[in-house]
Each structure stands twice: as C-alpha cells, then as structure tokens.
Amino acid sequence: MDVEKRNLFILWIANFFIASSMTMVMPFLSLYIETFGNFSPEYVQRWSGFVFGITFVTAFLVSPIWGRIGDQFGFKPILLFTGTGLSVSLFLMGFMDSVIELLFLRFFMGAVTGFIPTSIALISAQTPKKRAGEVLGTLQTGNVTGSLFGPLFGGMLADSVGFQYTFVYTAFAIFVATLFVFFGVKEKKKMDQRSKTSSMSRKDVFVFIIHHRVLFSVMIIALLVQVANFTIQPLLALYVSELTEAGAVAFLAGLAFSATGFGNLLATRNWGRLGDRIGHEKVMMILLLGGAIIFIPQAFVTALWQLIILRFLFGMMVGGIIPCMTAYIRQVAPLSVQGEVQGYSTSFRFLGNVIGPATGGVISGYIGISSVFFVTSAILVIAFLLLIWSTRRQEKEVKKGHIQFVNHK
C-alpha cells in the first residue's frame, strides 16, 4: 500500500473514532449537568445550550490558526496535538462536579477541535486535483459513520457503566486514534512549501479569499448549510412526538436523525466523483436546490415513516456538499495555504453550528416547528442563488481579464 492510500486508510479510521467519540457524550450532556446539583429544568436547559455552544464558538476562532500552523510546520503535528488535547479534555470531564468546570473544559475542547479539518487538509494536499472529490468524499464517510454510531454507543455505555466511565472510555478511544496517526501517517512536505507560506501573510490569504468570488461564496454557503442542518435538529424529537403516540420517542427521534446520516453515507463519495468529472460548483448547485426542495414536504408529513424517508433523501443531497467544498478549495487555493483556507471554511461551518439551533428555536417558538422547514428551505435557496451569481460574475470578470487565477498543482 503506497503512502497516500495508507494515510487515507488510517485517517478514515481515526476520523471514525474521533467523530464517534465526540458524539458519544451529546445524548446525555444535559443529564450529566443534572448530577451536579438540584437544578430547575430551565437552569439545566440554559446551561446545556451554553456548554454545547461554547465548543463551536472557540473552534470558529481557532480553526484558521491551526490551518496556518499546519501549512508552515506540517499537518501531522497538529493532528497529534489536537487528538491528545481532545482525549485529555474528555477524560477530565468525567471528574467534574460543577457546570462552570464543565464549561471551561468544553471551551478548551473547542480550541483543540481541529483533528478532522486538519486531516482533510492533509489528504487534500496529497491528492491530485482530478481525484480530490472522490478521495475527500471517501474520507468524509469515516466522519459520517462515526457520527452515526457514536450516540448509540454513548447511550449504551452511559446506561451500562455511568457517565464518568463513558467519558473515560471516550477519551481512551480518541487516544488510540491519535496513536494510529503517530505510527501510521507519513506526511510528505513540499520542499518549498514553507517559503511560499511565509510570503503570504494572514491578510494576504484573507484578501485572496475575498477577491475570489466563488471561493468566498463557498465559505458563506458552508455557514448557510450548517445553519440549515441545525435549525431542525434540536426540535426533531418534539416533531417526532407530534407524529407518533409510541412511547420510545427518543429512539424514534434518533432513527429520524440517523436516516439523514445513512443517506449522507451512501451518496457522499459518488457526489465527489461526479464533481471531479463535471465541476464541483455544478454539483453544489444541484445539491443545494435538491436539498431545498426535499425540505418543504417535511413540513406536511402525517406519519413518522414519511419523515424518515424524506430525511434519508435530504441526507443524500447534503452529503456531497462538504466534500465538494473541500475539493473546490483544493483546486483553487495555493497548495502552500491549503490548511489555512480550509480552516476558514471550517470556521464558517462551526459558526453555522451555533446560529442554526438558536434560529430554529426562535422560529419554532413564534410560528411553530413546521415553519422551520420552510425557513430552512429558503436558506438553501439563498445559498443556491448566491453560488450561481458568484460563478457567473466571476466568469465574466475572467473573460474581461479583470482577474486571473493561477493553476496551483
């Protein structure tokens, strides 16, 4: 097995462990806060939101920094540092006895939540442009698969051994994934990469993104897609309870949630391969419009099985967007700053993770859960129109000779 294939294989496994371990604790985070004292439901709900969101806020701020450090000194050291940091923070969470301590650790966890985007940057840098979509789509399936099984494993562990040991086992799993990277991943650095990076300051990279209309639009679309994804997720259990009188609402809500992931898993690699053939911008347009259309009938379902089918189809649409985004960045961004540009894209996604749940909660509180599906569909339509506008505008400017983009290998 050559170096590129071995790196992809090991990082697929590592991403599976990281994603599953990160999502293991999410189903019982609010229940864990309840063990710290005799709190009111409002207090627990409020602090659950703070504890959940602080990780994404910190990650939003530091992701470009990790990317720039990776461009200068290599991505493997960042993988080892962030993997170890995640393991330590989760281990310590099992021994907390106050919500403030837990909040601090979640804050620190956000600062080292760079493993998966850094692995994407490493694989992107070693992959030829013509295969970027397929390869990055393959890597994405590791993340998706881990995210699907993580909540299931976490719930089983919490029921079997308690919250504390679940955090300990989760930390151990992430540490094992980090060891895989330490012993197995071989990063091939370009000899002139550091000198090229040093010639582009953070301001230069930011200006490059702003002036490249489609690239900047892709960053905004990354935010909008995550907002669309997360508007309905916190409300899914409530929506499921309106559709069924069955007792196992949590399980059925998890089933509806997992349906999106399974659709994502089945289609991700194929969308990436199609993007390699016809252009990633075109595939993103198809997926954004398709996702917008599929969201609308979810507001009119009368049975749970209808919602599950539509969530599965939506997963097939949204599954190709992130691999196509990362592949597009691989094609247009200089190789010497791949990590930093990917870091900005990741930051926008993390910001969407914060905005989405708040948006969905506010909208559902005023005009009902069903209305959230219409708003989400409108968000995806806006993203679709933004991509069309920026693509056509950029094509006109290139034809007029106002801008040029170098073909970075």
Summary of the structure (lengths in Angstrom):
residues: 409
radius of gyration: 20.9
end to end distance: 23.6
largest distance: 67.5
contacts: 1498
relative contact order: 0.15
helix: 86%
strand: 0%
